[in-house]
Amino acid sequence: MTDTMPRPTMVAGQFYPASPRALAQAVRTFMDTATVEPAPERVRALVVPHAGYVYSGQTAGFAFRRIEGKRPSRAVLLGCSHRYPIFRASVYTGSRFESPLGDFPVDRDFAHDLAEVTGSRSIEPHLPEHALEVQLPFLHAACGGPVPLVPVLFGSHSPWHADLGKKLAALLDPGDLVLASTDLSHYLSQQRAAEIDARTIEAVLSKDTDAFGRGIDESRYSMCGSTAVICAMAFATAAGASFWQLLDYRTSANASGDCTRVVGYAAISMETV
């Protein structure tokens, strides 16, 4: 995979419908049934899930409904790498992310600058990764079409991610958007998942990145994309987004009916007042 190649769709037909028409209809339904009012001018960052739409699509609908009508000059997508070990970050500097609803150009100037800041060495982790790809159809619907992207994948937790969030606040324009892609607890009972997910969400809403990171390291909180969320938390705080709220929480049991092994999902917005 070279620096000039587009990143092709990898999970269309698996995580979400491959048909553009069916996909647009699914996303529109999730957003239309989300009981939250749009406030696009207020939102600086979102925490969004990245499972298959049948499980987490409704929760994602709440997040993207909140930003419907936003027209950012760029969207920074932060996620975790599920398959590649990454010491610091992998910033995608290729030409675009392909999507059934239309390709999203990469803001290559910004991406190259961020790759230098982060010490990014490879874009290969982006090829098989679903965490950022599944956000694109929702972003397309919320923003009225493709917007320039800065896709970033992280590895394991370290204090460096909060420092990067602070740097992003200085580099990004006021109208830009940051999305942190993550699911919550995995494969616990419904009761146990609800308990640990509640603690995890409360820790995020506390805005204390150090305490949240310690809780992740000590397994008191559960979140596969904690590094992305820590970066978004630090960004939002430095960018003056002082109002944070939980928009939706549910587990896979809402769709599957299986309460024995569930995955948790949350939509959280970080907003100015």
TASUL-V973447 format. One record per residue. RES is the residue in one letter. D_LAST is the distance of its C-alpha to the last C-alpha in Angstrom with 2 decimals. Layout:
BEGIN
{{RES	D_LAST} {RES	D_LAST}}
END
This chain:
BEGIN
{{M	42.76} {T	42.50} {D	39.60} {T	40.12} {M	40.33} {P	37.76} {R	36.47} {P	38.02} {T	36.67} {M	38.02} {V	36.88} {A	37.02} {G	39.30} {Q	38.48} {F	34.77} {Y	34.11} {P	36.44} {A	38.30} {S	38.85} {P	36.23} {R	36.58} {A	36.34} {L	33.41} {A	31.42} {Q	32.29} {A	31.30} {V	27.84} {R	27.33} {T	28.47} {F	26.17} {M	23.10} {D	24.42} {T	25.08} {A	21.69} {T	20.22} {V	16.55} {E	14.88} {P	13.97} {A	10.50} {P	11.92} {E	9.84} {R	6.75} {V	9.27} {R	10.84} {A	13.33} {L	15.24} {V	18.09} {V	20.79} {P	24.43} {H	27.52} {A	30.43} {G	32.57} {Y	30.86} {V	33.11} {Y	31.51} {S	27.89} {G	27.32} {Q	25.71} {T	23.13} {A	22.46} {G	22.19} {F	19.15} {A	17.36} {F	18.51} {R	18.01} {R	14.24} {I	14.58} {E	17.44} {G	17.76} {K	16.12} {R	18.61} {P	18.20} {S	20.96} {R	21.52} {A	20.62} {V	21.50} {L	23.12} {L	23.68} {G	26.34} {C	29.27} {S	32.88} {H	34.91} {R	38.24} {Y	38.33} {P	38.08} {I	35.69} {F	35.75} {R	32.61} {A	31.30} {S	32.64} {V	30.88} {Y	32.24} {T	33.60} {G	35.66} {S	35.42} {R	33.45} {F	32.63} {E	34.72} {S	33.46} {P	35.25} {L	32.72} {G	33.00} {D	32.92} {F	29.83} {P	30.63} {V	29.83} {D	28.31} {R	31.41} {D	30.85} {F	27.57} {A	29.17} {H	32.24} {D	30.34} {L	28.38} {A	31.73} {E	33.10} {V	30.26} {T	30.60} {G	34.37} {S	34.36} {R	37.98} {S	38.21} {I	36.58} {E	38.98} {P	36.64} {H	34.63} {L	37.67} {P	38.00} {E	34.40} {H	32.59} {A	29.14} {L	27.74} {E	30.06} {V	28.95} {Q	25.38} {L	26.78} {P	27.77} {F	24.34} {L	22.72} {H	25.34} {A	24.53} {A	20.75} {C	21.06} {G	24.25} {G	26.54} {P	26.98} {V	24.64} {P	25.79} {L	25.59} {V	25.76} {P	27.24} {V	27.51} {L	29.41} {F	29.65} {G	32.29} {S	32.32} {H	29.87} {S	29.98} {P	27.72} {W	27.90} {H	25.25} {A	22.50} {D	23.90} {L	23.71} {G	20.02} {K	19.47} {K	21.83} {L	20.06} {A	16.88} {A	19.30} {L	21.16} {L	18.76} {D	17.30} {P	13.57} {G	14.23} {D	16.26} {L	15.90} {V	17.14} {L	18.90} {A	20.54} {S	23.52} {T	25.02} {D	26.84} {L	27.13} {S	30.48} {H	33.66} {Y	36.80} {L	36.45} {S	37.30} {Q	34.65} {Q	34.60} {R	34.42} {A	31.74} {A	29.52} {E	30.01} {I	29.29} {D	26.43} {A	24.69} {R	25.17} {T	23.97} {I	20.71} {E	20.12} {A	20.90} {V	18.38} {L	15.56} {S	16.88} {K	15.69} {D	19.21} {T	20.89} {D	24.19} {A	24.56} {F	23.65} {G	26.21} {R	28.82} {G	28.38} {I	28.95} {D	32.00} {E	33.37} {S	32.85} {R	30.80} {Y	28.13} {S	29.02} {M	27.33} {C	29.34} {G	26.55} {S	25.33} {T	25.72} {A	23.40} {V	20.74} {I	21.20} {C	20.79} {A	17.55} {M	16.22} {A	17.30} {F	15.92} {A	12.34} {T	12.58} {A	14.27} {A	11.93} {G	8.98} {A	7.35} {S	7.03} {F	6.44} {W	9.86} {Q	12.01} {L	15.58} {L	16.20} {D	19.98} {Y	22.87} {R	26.54} {T	29.73} {S	32.52} {A	34.47} {N	32.53} {A	34.33} {S	37.50} {G	38.35} {D	39.46} {C	38.00} {T	40.20} {R	38.48} {V	34.86} {V	31.98} {G	28.40} {Y	25.39} {A	21.64} {A	18.60} {I	15.41} {S	12.08} {M	9.91} {E	6.49} {T	3.80} {V	0.00}}
END
